Amino acid sequence: MTEKFDVVRAGSAVPDSAPPVSPRNVQHRGGEPNATARAIVERFPGAVSRTEVVWGETTIFISPESVLEVMQWLHDDPAQRYDFLSDVTAVEYRDLDQPIEVVWHLRSLPFRRFLRVKAQLPKRPALEIASVWSIWKSADWMERECYDMFGIRFIGHPDLRRILMWEQYKEGFPLRKDFPLRGRFSRSEQLRQALAQNPEAKYSMEELTIADAFEDLPDDMRRRINSGARTGE
Amino acid sequence: MSSGNRTIEVELFTTGLDAAGRPQRTPLVTNDGGSQLTIAAPEAMEPELSADHMLINIGPQHPATHGVLRLVLELDGETVVRCIPHIGYLHCGFEKIGEYRQYNQIIPWTDREDYLNSIGNNVAFALGAERLFGIDVTERCTVLRVIASELSRIISHLVWLGTTCIDIGAFTPFLWAFQERENVYNLLEGWVGARLTTSATRVGGMAADIPAGWMDGLRHFIRTFPHTIDEIDRMLTRNAIWVGRTVGIGVMTPDEAINWGLSGPMLRASGVAYDVRKDFPYLDYETYDFDVPVGTNGDVYDRFLVRMEELRQSVRILQQAADKLPEGPLNVDDARVILPPKSKATSEMESMIHHFKQVMEGPRPPAGESYVAVESPKGEKGYYMVSDGTSKPVRWRIRPPSFVNLAAIPKMVEGHLLSDVIAINASIDIVMGEIDR
């Protein structure tokens, strides 16, 4: 309980390097790419389609099939050690013919490096990509949010369900460009649905089954849970 | 148990920690001859207790959930077996709205996500947008933004301190903390005219320079504030109840903390010396002399100690920034983003057209993207912006530190007691406005 941890220091893999300074006069395009960029092209020549440097930040485009393999390597390789997953998100462009991009922002604390990895997903058939939850636990909620907002299914995520929108939300995925700013349904329809909700249904069916409270539920409710029904519907 | 007018004395004050680092506790003693009070074993008292698990709902409207967080807990007796957090009650679609706003129009939205750190968010957003435009702000603006960031760090930590005290059972430090917070808000009000929703920055500069005499107020605050920290320190740091409620609770090891993506004081309390200001600096933070406090136990108590020390370090940074604030222009000299002076806009045709186009169409950054992270009081706050060359971003993504920190709450509370859930939840320092956005 009172066992003390050894302090982990950022930049520990590069102790002799000069201390980092605030960026200045950053070029729009071009500039020196991250040291990882060359290594990853050598290691995965087939998976990396291109690398670019925008405003001093290196972006690596990889194929959607190779996500798990490349990410595992970035995390484990002793010369990369990207141990901190800053962000998982997606970008859909206004030009609807452009593919959706899934974006990971990675940091290597030992090397003080920052890397952006992108995978381009064609909009059809289904938006599916591998989850990196098995590598970084921080991907849990960020992938859930990305699914909630864009409808991208992360294969291998242990609990992929809506997070910001509610379970019965029927209007689709709000951050998609074809989703209108005020929602798909009219205000009156949204109000009608809100009023039609059962305020007593405060637990999800899954939650009701985890505890022994299940035994105390009325018969018909237990039947509905067993048949896979959801609360509030 | 025998009845009678027996009183029980509980000695609350202890002298500190024992050799193993646990708080020293005095056992319950009675005044009838010094015999120890014996309490019957729970089995004998309540033979009906069975192994049934219980489902407990906390929130979304509960003062200890710091907003509209809802936790569904499965309890075995008083021990948490499973915790399922529910968020989204405050979801407003900031990121969606940002795609329909010009860059300067987004700044008021950044006030309202992490509303305890509003001016810090303004600074972070402006840095991200300026990266998209390829602008470096002036020296004076850089120092003023450092002052703004550190003041908002103090506000946020004071609110955290006060509310956590209330959660754990101490009321007095709450009043001290909120009194000091009031002083900082008075300073901000004198500078930008608003207290909570500051909207202080613009792309390429600030909305306003500090008024005459403002620095005296800041220096007075720098002089007086450490006394309040010391008082709170005396009140809490060696307080037996405080120590007993926080030591060894919600432990995250360094490897776990990194893997779960914790950042800010949560990460540093677990013994990881990662501070964006040191390791990926911005606003010339490398030129300031300050220390990064790091805990070694990763529990709620260490998170408290780290935040207390960060308050002191913020005062140090404020002192240095106040000493080095240079004279000179506040805004960059860049007609792409900065409005012409009002006097010219109302007297010269070219300036009026320029002003009109700036306001109606908005500045247009070249196509590109930037992810700019700052050390917000909660952790690494990142703004990821993608531009396609128009005046509105294609995508404005907020990387909310307390969202990622809160995702680890099931990991931290499972196995602890129900009352510890409140302490652990408080130690994360969540702001639901930022989590739900």
Chai-1 contact restraints between the chains, C-beta under 6 A:
chainA,res_idxA,chainB,res_idxB,connection_type,confidence,min_distance_angstrom,max_distance_angstrom,comment,restraint_id
A,M1,B,G248,contact,1.0,0.0,6.0,A-B,restraint_1
A,T2,B,A20,contact,1.0,0.0,6.0,A-B,restraint_2
A,T2,B,G21,contact,1.0,0.0,6.0,A-B,restraint_3
A,K4,B,T296,contact,1.0,0.0,6.0,A-B,restraint_4
A,F5,B,P254,contact,1.0,0.0,6.0,A-B,restraint_5
A,F5,B,G271,contact,1.0,0.0,6.0,A-B,restraint_6
A,F5,B,T296,contact,1.0,0.0,6.0,A-B,restraint_7
A,V7,B,G271,contact,1.0,0.0,6.0,A-B,restraint_8
A,V7,B,A273,contact,1.0,0.0,6.0,A-B,restraint_9
A,V7,B,V294,contact,1.0,0.0,6.0,A-B,restraint_10
A,V8,B,P254,contact,1.0,0.0,6.0,A-B,restraint_11
A,V8,B,V272,contact,1.0,0.0,6.0,A-B,restraint_12
A,R9,B,A273,contact,1.0,0.0,6.0,A-B,restraint_13
A,A10,B,Y274,contact,1.0,0.0,6.0,A-B,restraint_14
A,A10,B,D279,contact,1.0,0.0,6.0,A-B,restraint_15
A,P20,B,P281,contact,1.0,0.0,6.0,A-B,restraint_16
A,V21,B,E286,contact,1.0,0.0,6.0,A-B,restraint_17
A,S22,B,P281,contact,1.0,0.0,6.0,A-B,restraint_18
A,S22,B,Y282,contact,1.0,0.0,6.0,A-B,restraint_19
A,S22,B,D284,contact,1.0,0.0,6.0,A-B,restraint_20
A,R24,B,D136,contact,1.0,0.0,6.0,A-B,restraint_21
A,H28,B,G134,contact,1.0,0.0,6.0,A-B,restraint_22
A,H28,B,P366,contact,1.0,0.0,6.0,A-B,restraint_23
A,V54,B,G368,contact,1.0,0.0,6.0,A-B,restraint_24
A,V54,B,E369,contact,1.0,0.0,6.0,A-B,restraint_25
A,W55,B,R131,contact,1.0,0.0,6.0,A-B,restraint_26
A,W55,B,G368,contact,1.0,0.0,6.0,A-B,restraint_27
A,W55,B,S370,contact,1.0,0.0,6.0,A-B,restraint_28
A,D83,B,I258,contact,1.0,0.0,6.0,A-B,restraint_29
A,F84,B,I258,contact,1.0,0.0,6.0,A-B,restraint_30
A,L85,B,G261,contact,1.0,0.0,6.0,A-B,restraint_31
A,D87,B,G382,contact,1.0,0.0,6.0,A-B,restraint_32
A,D87,B,R399,contact,1.0,0.0,6.0,A-B,restraint_33
A,T89,B,R397,contact,1.0,0.0,6.0,A-B,restraint_34
A,V91,B,V386,contact,1.0,0.0,6.0,A-B,restraint_35
A,V91,B,R395,contact,1.0,0.0,6.0,A-B,restraint_36
A,Y93,B,V394,contact,1.0,0.0,6.0,A-B,restraint_37
A,H105,B,Y371,contact,1.0,0.0,6.0,A-B,restraint_38
A,L109,B,Y274,contact,1.0,0.0,6.0,A-B,restraint_39
A,R112,B,D279,contact,1.0,0.0,6.0,A-B,restraint_40
A,W136,B,N259,contact,1.0,0.0,6.0,A-B,restraint_41
A,K137,B,N259,contact,1.0,0.0,6.0,A-B,restraint_42
A,K137,B,W260,contact,1.0,0.0,6.0,A-B,restraint_43
A,S138,B,W260,contact,1.0,0.0,6.0,A-B,restraint_44
A,S138,B,G261,contact,1.0,0.0,6.0,A-B,restraint_45
A,S138,B,V404,contact,1.0,0.0,6.0,A-B,restraint_46
A,D140,B,A407,contact,1.0,0.0,6.0,A-B,restraint_47
A,W141,B,A407,contact,1.0,0.0,6.0,A-B,restraint_48
A,L164,B,G88,contact,1.0,0.0,6.0,A-B,restraint_49
A,L164,B,H91,contact,1.0,0.0,6.0,A-B,restraint_50
A,P174,B,K96,contact,1.0,0.0,6.0,A-B,restraint_51
A,L175,B,K96,contact,1.0,0.0,6.0,A-B,restraint_52
A,L181,B,Y100,contact,1.0,0.0,6.0,A-B,restraint_53
A,E207,B,V72,contact,1.0,0.0,6.0,A-B,restraint_54
A,I210,B,E74,contact,1.0,0.0,6.0,A-B,restraint_55
A,A211,B,H53,contact,1.0,0.0,6.0,A-B,restraint_56
A,A211,B,L55,contact,1.0,0.0,6.0,A-B,restraint_57
A,A211,B,E74,contact,1.0,0.0,6.0,A-B,restraint_58
A,D212,B,D52,contact,1.0,0.0,6.0,A-B,restraint_59
A,D212,B,H53,contact,1.0,0.0,6.0,A-B,restraint_60
A,A213,B,L55,contact,1.0,0.0,6.0,A-B,restraint_61
